Amino acid sequence: MSLAALYEQYFQNSGLPQEVVIRLWQSAAQTLELPAELLRPTDRFDRELRWMEEWHIHDDYNERLAAWAEGEAKKYGVKIDLMPVQTLGELITLMARLETGST
């Protein structure tokens, strides 16, 4: 699925700007080292994106993604709680709202 189609299907009614969502989506995909077009907002960190020891012995990409999100939040002078965030879509929405100042 193209990133434009992904935005239209999952984020268009959120009120979040397309360019912000797509940029954050690409950053998250890069951090996870996965193709952005294959990820879905419904991908859960404890299932579809779960770290498996046989994939990367020394690296949990979800931990990298959490560090990325916390670093982005720090730029805005806030601390975020990622415990309730279960899906990639929820994370991107949280980060986009933080960036745009919408709640």
DSSP file with accessible surface (Angstrom, degrees, kcal/mol):
  #  RESIDUE AA STRUCTURE BP1 BP2  ACC     N-H-->O    O-->H-N    N-H-->O    O-->H-N    TCO  KAPPA ALPHA  PHI   PSI    X-CA   Y-CA   Z-CA
    1    1 A M              0   0   76      0, 0.0    38,-0.1     0, 0.0     2,-0.0   0.000 360.0 360.0 360.0 132.4    0.0    0.0    0.0
    2    2 A S     >  -     0   0   67      1,-0.1     4,-2.5    36,-0.0     5,-0.1  -0.297 360.0-116.5 -67.7 159.2    1.4    3.4   -0.9
    3    3 A L  H  > S+     0   0   19      2,-0.2     4,-2.4     1,-0.2     5,-0.2   0.864 116.6  54.1 -68.5 -32.0    1.9    5.9    1.9
    4    4 A A  H  > S+     0   0   39      2,-0.2     4,-2.5     1,-0.2    -1,-0.2   0.929 110.7  45.9 -65.4 -42.5   -0.7    8.2    0.4
    5    5 A A  H  > S+     0   0   36      2,-0.2     4,-2.6     1,-0.2     5,-0.2   0.892 110.6  53.8 -67.0 -37.7   -3.3    5.4    0.3
    6    6 A L  H  X>S+     0   0    3     -4,-2.5     4,-2.6     2,-0.2     5,-0.5   0.938 109.9  47.3 -61.2 -45.8   -2.3    4.4    3.9
    7    7 A Y  I  X>S+     0   0   22     -4,-2.4     4,-2.4     1,-0.2     5,-1.8   0.945 112.8  49.1 -60.2 -48.5   -3.0    8.0    5.0
    8    8 A E  I  <5S+     0   0  115     -4,-2.5     4,-0.2     1,-0.2    -1,-0.2   0.903 116.7  41.5 -59.6 -42.1   -6.3    8.1    3.2
    9    9 A Q  I  <5S+     0   0  120     -4,-2.6    -1,-0.2    -5,-0.2    -2,-0.2   0.885 132.0  17.2 -75.6 -38.6   -7.5    4.8    4.7
   10   10 A Y  I  <5S+     0   0   84     -4,-2.6    -3,-0.2    -5,-0.2    -2,-0.2   0.703 133.1  24.7-110.8 -25.2   -6.3    5.1    8.2
   11   11 A F  I ><XS+     0   0    5     -4,-2.4     3,-2.1    -5,-0.5     5,-0.6   0.537  85.2  96.3-122.6 -11.2   -5.5    8.8    9.1
   12   12 A Q  G > <S+     0   0  105     -5,-1.8     3,-0.9     1,-0.3    -4,-0.1   0.873  90.6  46.6 -55.5 -40.4   -7.5   11.1    6.8
   13   13 A N  G 3 5S+     0   0  168      1,-0.2    -1,-0.3    -5,-0.2    -2,-0.1   0.443  93.0  82.3 -83.2   2.2  -10.3   11.6    9.4
   14   14 A S  G < 5S-     0   0   40     -3,-2.1    -1,-0.2     2,-0.2    -2,-0.2   0.671  96.2-127.3 -79.0 -18.3   -7.9   12.2   12.2
   15   15 A G  T < 5 +     0   0   71     -3,-0.9    -3,-0.1    -4,-0.4    -2,-0.1   0.496  66.0 133.4  81.7   3.4   -7.4   15.9   11.3
   16   16 A L      < -     0   0    1     -5,-0.6    -1,-0.3     1,-0.1    -2,-0.2  -0.691  65.9-101.3 -88.1 140.1   -3.6   15.3   11.2
   17   17 A P     >  -     0   0   42      0, 0.0     4,-2.3     0, 0.0     3,-0.3  -0.344  22.5-134.0 -63.8 137.1   -1.6   16.7    8.3
   18   18 A Q  H  > S+     0   0   72      1,-0.2     4,-2.8     2,-0.2     5,-0.3   0.894 103.9  54.0 -57.2 -43.7   -0.7   14.1    5.7
   19   19 A E  H  > S+     0   0  135      1,-0.2     4,-2.0     2,-0.2    -1,-0.2   0.875 109.9  47.7 -64.9 -34.0    2.9   15.3    5.4
   20   20 A V  H  > S+     0   0   12     -3,-0.3     4,-2.6     2,-0.2     5,-0.3   0.949 113.5  46.8 -69.6 -48.2    3.4   15.0    9.2
   21   21 A V  H  X S+     0   0    1     -4,-2.3     4,-2.7     1,-0.2    -2,-0.2   0.941 114.6  46.8 -60.5 -46.4    1.9   11.5    9.4
   22   22 A I  H  X S+     0   0   31     -4,-2.8     4,-2.6     2,-0.2    -1,-0.2   0.920 112.3  49.6 -65.8 -41.6    3.9   10.2    6.3
   23   23 A R  H  X S+     0   0   99     -4,-2.0     4,-2.2    -5,-0.3    -1,-0.2   0.945 114.3  44.9 -62.9 -44.7    7.2   11.7    7.6
   24   24 A L  H  X S+     0   0    1     -4,-2.6     4,-2.6     2,-0.2    -2,-0.2   0.901 111.8  53.6 -64.8 -39.3    6.7   10.1   11.0
   25   25 A W  H  X S+     0   0    1     -4,-2.7     4,-2.6    -5,-0.3    -2,-0.2   0.930 109.9  47.2 -59.9 -46.0    5.6    6.8    9.4
   26   26 A Q  H  X S+     0   0   98     -4,-2.6     4,-2.5     2,-0.2    -1,-0.2   0.892 111.4  51.1 -65.2 -38.6    8.8    6.7    7.3
   27   27 A S  H  X S+     0   0   32     -4,-2.2     4,-2.3     2,-0.2    -2,-0.2   0.910 111.3  47.9 -64.6 -41.9   10.9    7.6   10.4
   28   28 A A  H  X S+     0   0    0     -4,-2.6     4,-2.5     2,-0.2    -2,-0.2   0.928 112.1  49.4 -64.1 -44.2    9.3    4.8   12.4
   29   29 A A  H  X>S+     0   0    2     -4,-2.6     5,-2.3     1,-0.2     4,-0.9   0.915 110.9  49.9 -61.4 -42.3    9.8    2.3    9.5
   30   30 A Q  H ><5S+     0   0  152     -4,-2.5     3,-0.5     1,-0.2    -1,-0.2   0.913 110.6  49.9 -63.3 -41.8   13.4    3.3    9.2
   31   31 A T  H 3<5S+     0   0   27     -4,-2.3    -2,-0.2     1,-0.2    -1,-0.2   0.894 114.4  44.3 -63.6 -39.6   13.9    2.8   12.9
   32   32 A L  H 3<5S-     0   0    9     -4,-2.5    -1,-0.2    -5,-0.2    -2,-0.2   0.577 107.7-130.3 -77.7 -11.7   12.3   -0.6   12.7
   33   33 A E  T <<5 +     0   0  109     -4,-0.9    -3,-0.2    -3,-0.5    -4,-0.1   0.903  66.7 124.1  56.8  46.1   14.3   -1.4    9.6
   34   34 A L  S   <S-     0   0   78     -5,-2.3    -1,-0.2    -6,-0.1     2,-0.2  -0.950  73.6 -91.7-130.1 151.4   11.1   -2.5    7.8
   35   35 A P    >>  -     0   0   65      0, 0.0     3,-1.6     0, 0.0     4,-0.8  -0.455  30.2-139.8 -64.9 128.2    9.6   -1.3    4.5
   36   36 A A  G >4 S+     0   0   11      1,-0.3     3,-0.7    -2,-0.2    -9,-0.0   0.839  99.8  59.9 -57.6 -34.5    7.1    1.5    5.2
   37   37 A E  G 34 S+     0   0   94      1,-0.2    -1,-0.3     3,-0.0     0, 0.0   0.676 102.6  52.2 -71.8 -17.5    4.7    0.2    2.6
   38   38 A L  G <4 S+     0   0  126     -3,-1.6    -1,-0.2     2,-0.0    -2,-0.2   0.629  91.6  91.0 -93.9 -14.1    4.4   -3.1    4.4
   39   39 A L    <<  -     0   0    6     -4,-0.8   -10,-0.0    -3,-0.7   -14,-0.0  -0.484  58.1-161.3 -81.5 152.5    3.5   -1.7    7.8
   40   40 A R    >   -     0   0   59     -2,-0.1     3,-2.1     1,-0.1    48,-0.3  -0.962  29.9-120.6-130.4 151.2   -0.1   -1.1    9.0
   41   41 A P  T 3  S+     0   0   11      0, 0.0    48,-2.3     0, 0.0    49,-0.5   0.777 113.7  60.1 -60.5 -23.7   -1.4    1.1   11.8
   42   42 A T  T 3  S+     0   0   86     46,-0.2     2,-0.3    45,-0.1     6,-0.2   0.518  73.9 120.6 -83.8  -4.0   -3.0   -2.1   13.3
   43   43 A D    <   -     0   0   22     -3,-2.1    45,-2.4     5,-0.1     2,-0.3  -0.457  57.4-144.6 -63.4 122.5    0.4   -3.7   13.7
   44   44 A R  B > > -A   87   0A  80     -2,-0.3     5,-2.8    43,-0.2     3,-0.9  -0.709  12.4-137.0 -95.0 144.1    0.8   -4.4   17.4
   45   45 A F  T 3 5S+     0   0   39     41,-2.0     6,-0.3    -2,-0.3    -1,-0.1   0.785 106.1  49.1 -69.1 -24.9    4.1   -4.2   19.2
   46   46 A D  T 3 5S+     0   0   98     40,-0.4    -1,-0.2     4,-0.1    41,-0.1   0.480 128.0  16.3 -94.4  -1.2    3.4   -7.4   21.1
   47   47 A R  T X 5S+     0   0  152     -3,-0.9     3,-1.3     3,-0.0    -2,-0.1   0.449 130.6  23.6-128.7 -84.9    2.4   -9.4   18.0
   48   48 A E  T 3 5S+     0   0   83      1,-0.3    -3,-0.2    -6,-0.2    -5,-0.1   0.828 134.4  34.5 -62.8 -34.0    3.2   -8.4   14.5
   49   49 A L  T 3 <S+     0   0   15     -5,-2.8    -1,-0.3     2,-0.1    13,-0.2   0.222  87.0 138.8-106.0  15.7    6.2   -6.2   15.5
   50   50 A R    <   -     0   0  128     -3,-1.3     2,-0.2    -6,-0.3    -4,-0.1  -0.325  58.2-114.5 -66.1 136.2    7.3   -8.3   18.4
   51   51 A W        -     0   0   73     -6,-0.3     2,-0.5    -2,-0.1    -1,-0.1  -0.500  29.2-159.8 -69.1 134.9   11.1   -8.8   18.6
   52   52 A M    >>  -     0   0   48     -2,-0.2     3,-2.2     1,-0.1     4,-1.2  -0.985  17.5-138.1-122.1 127.5   12.2  -12.3   18.1
   53   53 A E  T 34 S+     0   0  130     -2,-0.5    -1,-0.1     1,-0.3     6,-0.1   0.838 102.1  59.1 -53.5 -35.6   15.5  -13.4   19.3
   54   54 A E  T 34 S+     0   0  138      1,-0.2    -1,-0.3     2,-0.1     3,-0.2   0.696 102.3  55.9 -72.5 -14.8   16.3  -15.3   16.2
   55   55 A W  T <4 S+     0   0  140     -3,-2.2     2,-0.4     1,-0.3    -1,-0.2   0.948 126.7   2.8 -77.5 -54.8   16.0  -12.2   14.1
   56   56 A H    ><  -     0   0   71     -4,-1.2     3,-0.7     1,-0.1    -1,-0.3  -0.898  62.1-161.1-139.7 107.2   18.5   -9.9   15.8
   57   57 A I  T 3  S+     0   0  123     -2,-0.4    -1,-0.1     1,-0.2    -2,-0.1   0.865  91.1  24.3 -59.6 -38.1   20.5  -11.3   18.7
   58   58 A H  T 3  S+     0   0  179      1,-0.1     2,-0.4    -5,-0.0    -1,-0.2   0.344 111.3  70.1-113.9   7.6   21.5   -7.9   20.1
   59   59 A D    <   -     0   0   45     -3,-0.7     2,-0.7    -6,-0.1    -1,-0.1  -0.963  47.5-168.2-139.8 122.9   18.8   -5.5   19.0
   60   60 A D    >>  -     0   0   35     -2,-0.4     4,-1.5     1,-0.1     3,-0.6  -0.920  11.4-163.1-103.1 109.1   15.1   -5.0   19.9
   61   61 A Y  H 3> S+     0   0   27     -2,-0.7     4,-2.3     1,-0.3    -1,-0.1   0.776  87.2  61.9 -68.9 -24.7   13.8   -2.6   17.3
   62   62 A N  H 3> S+     0   0   29      2,-0.2     4,-2.3     1,-0.2    -1,-0.3   0.879 103.2  50.8 -66.8 -35.2   10.7   -1.8   19.4
   63   63 A E  H <> S+     0   0  135     -3,-0.6     4,-2.4     2,-0.2    -2,-0.2   0.903 109.6  50.5 -66.3 -38.9   13.1   -0.4   22.0
   64   64 A R  H  X S+     0   0   94     -4,-1.5     4,-2.4     2,-0.2    -2,-0.2   0.906 109.8  50.6 -61.3 -41.9   14.8    1.7   19.4
   65   65 A L  H  X S+     0   0    2     -4,-2.3     4,-2.6     2,-0.2    -2,-0.2   0.909 109.5  50.1 -65.3 -40.7   11.3    2.9   18.3
   66   66 A A  H  X S+     0   0   33     -4,-2.3     4,-2.7     2,-0.2     5,-0.2   0.921 110.8  49.6 -63.0 -42.7   10.5    3.8   21.9
   67   67 A A  H  X S+     0   0   58     -4,-2.4     4,-2.3     2,-0.2    -2,-0.2   0.903 110.4  51.0 -63.8 -39.8   13.8    5.7   22.3
   68   68 A W  H  X S+     0   0   42     -4,-2.4     4,-2.4     2,-0.2    -2,-0.2   0.948 111.6  47.0 -60.5 -47.9   13.0    7.5   19.0
   69   69 A A  H  X S+     0   0    0     -4,-2.6     4,-2.4     1,-0.2    -2,-0.2   0.917 112.4  49.2 -62.7 -43.2    9.6    8.6   20.2
   70   70 A E  H  X S+     0   0  104     -4,-2.7     4,-2.0     1,-0.2    -1,-0.2   0.887 110.8  51.0 -64.8 -37.3   10.9    9.7   23.6
   71   71 A G  H  X S+     0   0   35     -4,-2.3     4,-1.2    -5,-0.2    -2,-0.2   0.900 109.8  49.5 -65.7 -40.3   13.6   11.7   21.8
   72   72 A E  H  X S+     0   0   28     -4,-2.4     4,-0.6     1,-0.2     3,-0.4   0.919 110.9  49.9 -64.1 -43.1   11.0   13.4   19.6
   73   73 A A  H ><>S+     0   0    1     -4,-2.4     5,-2.0     1,-0.2     3,-1.4   0.888 104.1  59.4 -62.7 -37.6    8.9   14.3   22.6
   74   74 A K  H ><5S+     0   0  168     -4,-2.0     3,-1.8     1,-0.3    -1,-0.2   0.848  95.0  63.5 -61.9 -33.1   11.9   15.7   24.4
   75   75 A K  H 3<5S+     0   0  145     -4,-1.2    -1,-0.3    -3,-0.4    -2,-0.2   0.798 106.1  45.6 -58.7 -29.6   12.3   18.2   21.5
   76   76 A Y  T <<5S-     0   0  102     -3,-1.4    -1,-0.3    -4,-0.6    -2,-0.2   0.287 120.1-111.2 -97.6   6.9    8.9   19.6   22.5
   77   77 A G  T < 5S+     0   0   70     -3,-1.8     2,-0.3     1,-0.3    -3,-0.2   0.756  79.5 113.5  73.2  25.3    9.7   19.6   26.2
   78   78 A V      < -     0   0   65     -5,-2.0     2,-0.4    -8,-0.1    -1,-0.3  -0.894  58.5-137.7-126.7 158.7    7.4   16.9   27.2
   79   79 A K        -     0   0  204     -2,-0.3     2,-0.3    -3,-0.1    -9,-0.1  -0.944  23.9-152.5-112.1 134.7    7.7   13.4   28.5
   80   80 A I        -     0   0   26     -2,-0.4     2,-0.7   -10,-0.1    -6,-0.0  -0.816  11.8-135.0-111.9 150.8    5.3   10.8   27.0
   81   81 A D        +     0   0  107     -2,-0.3     4,-0.1     1,-0.1    -2,-0.0  -0.908  20.9 178.5-101.8 111.7    3.9    7.6   28.4
   82   82 A L    >   +     0   0   32     -2,-0.7     3,-1.1     1,-0.2    -1,-0.1   0.500  57.6  95.0 -92.2  -3.3    4.3    4.8   25.9
   83   83 A M  T 3  S+     0   0  162      1,-0.3    -1,-0.2     3,-0.0    -2,-0.0   0.895  86.7  45.2 -57.5 -43.3    2.8    2.1   28.1
   84   84 A P  T 3  S+     0   0   80      0, 0.0     2,-0.6     0, 0.0    -1,-0.3   0.629  89.4 102.4 -77.6  -7.5   -0.8    2.4   26.8
   85   85 A V    <   +     0   0   25     -3,-1.1   -40,-0.1     1,-0.2     3,-0.1  -0.636  38.1 161.0 -80.0 116.5    0.4    2.6   23.1
   86   86 A Q        +     0   0  119     -2,-0.6   -41,-2.0     1,-0.1   -40,-0.4   0.648  53.5  44.2-110.2 -21.8   -0.2   -0.9   21.6
   87   87 A T  B  > S-A   44   0A  22    -43,-0.2     4,-1.9   -42,-0.1   -43,-0.2  -0.869  76.5-118.0-126.9 162.0   -0.1   -0.3   17.8
   88   88 A L  H  > S+     0   0    0    -45,-2.4     4,-2.7   -48,-0.3     5,-0.2   0.890 115.6  55.9 -63.0 -38.3    2.0    1.5   15.3
   89   89 A G  H  > S+     0   0    8    -48,-2.3     4,-2.5   -49,-0.2    -1,-0.2   0.897 105.9  50.5 -61.3 -40.9   -1.0    3.7   14.4
   90   90 A E  H  > S+     0   0   88    -49,-0.5     4,-2.4     2,-0.2    -1,-0.2   0.904 111.2  49.2 -64.1 -39.6   -1.5    4.8   18.0
   91   91 A L  H  X S+     0   0    6     -4,-1.9     4,-2.7     2,-0.2     5,-0.2   0.940 111.8  47.1 -65.5 -45.7    2.2    5.7   18.2
   92   92 A I  H  X S+     0   0    0     -4,-2.7     4,-2.8     1,-0.2     5,-0.2   0.918 112.8  50.1 -64.3 -40.6    2.1    7.7   14.9
   93   93 A T  H  X S+     0   0   26     -4,-2.5     4,-2.6    -5,-0.2     5,-0.2   0.936 111.5  48.6 -62.3 -44.7   -1.1    9.5   16.0
   94   94 A L  H  X S+     0   0   58     -4,-2.4     4,-2.2     1,-0.2    -2,-0.2   0.940 114.4  45.2 -60.1 -46.7    0.5   10.4   19.4
   95   95 A M  H  X S+     0   0    4     -4,-2.7     4,-2.5     1,-0.2    -2,-0.2   0.893 113.3  49.7 -67.5 -39.8    3.6   11.7   17.8
   96   96 A A  H  X S+     0   0    0     -4,-2.8     4,-2.5    -5,-0.2     6,-0.3   0.904 111.3  49.1 -67.2 -39.6    1.7   13.7   15.1
   97   97 A R  H  X>S+     0   0   98     -4,-2.6     4,-1.2    -5,-0.2     5,-1.1   0.894 111.3  50.4 -65.8 -38.6   -0.6   15.2   17.7
   98   98 A L  H  <5S+     0   0   40     -4,-2.2     3,-0.3    -5,-0.2    -2,-0.2   0.944 113.0  45.9 -62.4 -46.6    2.5   16.2   19.8
   99   99 A E  H  <5S+     0   0   46     -4,-2.5    -2,-0.2     1,-0.2    -1,-0.2   0.875 119.2  39.5 -65.8 -39.4    4.2   17.7   16.8
  100  100 A T  H  <5S-     0   0   56     -4,-2.5    -1,-0.2    -5,-0.2    -2,-0.2   0.541 106.4-122.3 -90.2  -8.5    1.1   19.7   15.6
  101  101 A G  T  <5 +     0   0   65     -4,-1.2     2,-0.3    -3,-0.3    -3,-0.2   0.654  65.9 136.2  77.0  15.8   -0.1   20.6   19.1
  102  102 A S      <       0   0   47     -5,-1.1    -1,-0.3    -6,-0.3    -2,-0.1  -0.669 360.0 360.0 -95.9 151.7   -3.5   19.0   18.6
  103  103 A T              0   0  166     -2,-0.3    -9,-0.0    -3,-0.1    -5,-0.0  -0.726 360.0 360.0-116.3 360.0   -5.0   16.9   21.3
